[in-house]
Amino acid sequence: MIVIVVGVPGVGKTSVINEAKKYLKYEFKVVSTGDIMFELAKEKYNINNRDEIRKKLTFEQQKEIQSEAIKKIKEMEKEIDIILDTHLVIESYEGYIPGMLREYAEILRPDGIAVIVSDPDKIFVRRLRDIQIRGRDIENLKRIEIQQNLTIYFTTIFMFEYGTIVEVINNEEGLLEESAKKFAEFLNKLKESKLNK
C-alpha cells in the first residue's frame, strides 16, 4: 500500500508524519521522494542539496531522476506499506512544474493521498524560521496560496483516474497533535479497508 502525503514547503508535512507515527496501528515506512532524488542527483549531476534540484536541473533532468526514484519506491512497496512524502506541484526556475507526472502516478497508483494545508501567512512565517535551517526560499503569500491550491486540484486527477481516496488535513499553528491524529486515523482506516477486501 502507498499513501502519498503532499503539501507546500513549510506547511509542516514532515512534522505531521513524524507525530502521527505514535497513533498508527500498522507499520509503515516513511519515504521521501526528494531524498531519493537528491541521492541520485548528487551522484549524477553533482548537486549539493535538495533545493538545487529544482534550481539547477532542467525539467527533463528532474524527470529522469524522478523516474528512477519512483521505480525504487514501487519496489519498496513489495516489502512494506509506504508513506510517501512528496510534492505534487513544485515551483522551479522555469515556473510551476508537476511533482509527479502521469506516467509515474500510473506506476505508483496510490491508495490514498493526504494533503496537508495551512493558512498561507502561517506557512510564510514557518519558511522564515526555516530559511536559516534549510535554506528555503521566501515567496509572497499569493504564490504560496497558488501553489497550495494547485496541489489540492492535482489530487482530483488521482481520484478520477485511480480511485485514490483523498483527505485534506489542516495543520494549524499549535495544533500539530490534532493534525497528526487525523492523518493517523486516515492511514489506519485505509489499511483496515485494504485488509477487509
C-alpha positions in Angstrom: 0.0 0.0 0.0 1.2 3.5 -0.8 -0.2 6.6 0.7 1.1 9.9 -0.6 1.5 12.9 1.7 1.7 16.3 0.0 1.8 19.9 0.9 3.7 23.1 0.0 7.1 23.6 1.6 6.7 24.9 5.1 3.2 23.5 5.7 4.6 21.1 8.3 4.2 17.8 6.4 7.2 16.1 7.9 6.1 17.2 11.4 2.6 15.8 10.9 4.1 12.5 9.6 6.5 12.1 12.5 3.9 13.0 15.1 1.4 10.6 13.6 3.7 7.6 14.0 2.7 7.1 17.6 -1.0 6.8 16.6 -0.6 4.2 13.8 -1.9 0.7 14.4 0.1 -0.6 11.4 3.7 -0.5 10.3 4.6 2.0 7.6 7.9 3.1 6.2 8.2 6.8 5.5 10.0 7.5 2.2 10.8 10.9 0.8 10.8 11.2 -3.0 13.0 14.3 -2.6 15.6 12.4 -0.5 15.9 9.6 -3.1 16.0 12.1 -6.0 18.7 14.0 -4.1 20.9 11.0 -3.8 20.5 10.2 -7.5 21.1 13.9 -8.5 24.2 14.1 -6.2 25.7 11.1 -7.9 24.7 12.1 -11.5 24.8 15.9 -11.5 27.0 16.9 -8.5 24.0 18.6 -6.7 24.8 19.7 -3.2 21.3 20.0 -1.6 17.7 19.2 -2.5 16.8 22.8 -3.4 19.4 22.7 -6.1 17.4 20.0 -7.9 14.7 22.5 -8.8 17.0 25.5 -9.2 19.8 24.0 -11.3 18.4 21.0 -13.2 16.2 21.3 -16.2 12.7 19.8 -16.1 14.0 17.0 -18.4 16.8 16.2 -15.9 14.4 16.3 -13.0 12.0 13.9 -14.8 14.9 11.5 -15.4 15.9 11.2 -11.8 12.3 11.2 -10.6 11.6 8.2 -12.9 14.4 6.3 -11.2 13.2 7.3 -7.7 9.6 6.2 -8.4 10.7 2.8 -9.6 12.7 2.3 -6.4 9.7 3.3 -4.3 7.4 0.9 -6.1 9.9 -1.9 -5.4 9.9 -1.0 -1.7 6.1 -1.4 -1.5 6.6 -5.1 -2.1 8.2 -5.4 1.3 6.3 -2.8 3.5 3.5 -0.2 3.3 4.8 3.2 2.3 4.0 6.8 3.4 5.4 8.7 0.5 6.4 12.3 1.5 6.5 14.2 -1.8 5.1 17.3 -3.7 2.6 17.3 -6.5 3.4 20.8 -7.6 6.9 22.3 -7.5 8.0 25.9 -8.1 11.1 25.7 -10.2 13.1 28.4 -12.0 11.0 27.6 -15.1 7.7 28.1 -13.3 5.3 25.6 -11.7 6.0 22.0 -12.7 4.3 18.8 -11.8 5.9 16.9 -8.9 4.6 13.7 -10.4 3.8 13.1 -14.0 1.0 10.8 -15.1 3.5 8.1 -16.1 4.8 8.0 -12.5 1.3 8.1 -11.0 0.5 5.2 -13.2 3.3 3.2 -11.7 2.5 4.1 -8.1 -1.3 4.1 -8.2 -1.5 5.3 -4.6 -4.3 4.0 -2.3 -4.6 7.4 -0.6 -3.4 11.0 -0.6 -3.3 13.2 2.4 -3.0 16.9 1.6 -1.5 18.9 4.4 -2.7 22.6 4.3 -2.4 25.7 6.4 -3.0 29.4 6.1 -0.5 31.0 3.7 0.5 33.5 6.3 1.4 30.7 8.8 3.4 28.9 6.0 5.2 32.2 5.3 6.3 32.5 9.0 7.4 28.9 9.1 9.5 29.5 6.0 11.1 32.5 7.6 12.1 30.2 10.5 13.3 27.5 8.1 15.4 29.8 6.0 18.4 29.5 8.3 18.0 25.8 9.0 17.1 24.6 5.5 17.9 27.5 3.2 14.3 27.7 2.0 13.1 30.3 -0.5 10.8 33.0 0.7 7.9 33.7 -1.6 5.0 36.1 -1.2 1.7 35.0 0.3 -0.1 34.9 -3.0 2.4 32.4 -4.6 2.1 30.2 -1.5 -1.7 30.2 -1.9 -1.5 29.5 -5.6 0.9 26.5 -5.0 -1.3 25.2 -2.2 -4.4 25.4 -4.4 -2.7 23.7 -7.4 -1.7 20.9 -5.1 -5.3 20.3 -4.0 -6.5 20.5 -7.6 -3.9 18.0 -8.7 -5.3 15.4 -6.3 -8.6 15.3 -8.2 -6.7 13.6 -11.1 -5.8 10.7 -8.8 -9.4 10.5 -7.5 -10.8 10.2 -11.0 -8.0 8.2 -12.7 -7.2 5.7 -9.9 -10.0 5.8 -7.4 -7.5 7.2 -4.9 -9.0 8.4 -1.6 -8.0 11.9 -0.7 -8.1 13.6 2.8 -7.3 17.3 3.4 -5.8 17.9 6.8 -5.5 21.4 8.2 -2.2 21.8 10.1 -2.8 25.0 12.2 -0.2 26.5 14.4 -0.1 24.9 17.8 -2.4 22.0 16.8 0.1 19.5 15.4 -1.1 16.6 17.6 -4.7 17.1 16.3 -3.4 17.1 12.7 -1.3 14.1 13.3 -4.2 12.1 14.9 -6.3 12.9 11.8 -3.6 11.7 9.5 -3.0 8.5 11.5 -6.8 7.9 11.5 -6.8 8.3 7.7 -3.9 5.7 7.4 -5.4 3.3 9.8 -8.8 3.3 8.0 -7.2 2.9 4.6 -5.2 -0.1 5.9 -8.2 -1.7 7.5 -10.2 -1.2 4.4 -7.5 -2.9 2.3 -7.3 -5.8 4.8 -11.0 -6.4 4.7 -11.1 -6.7 0.9 
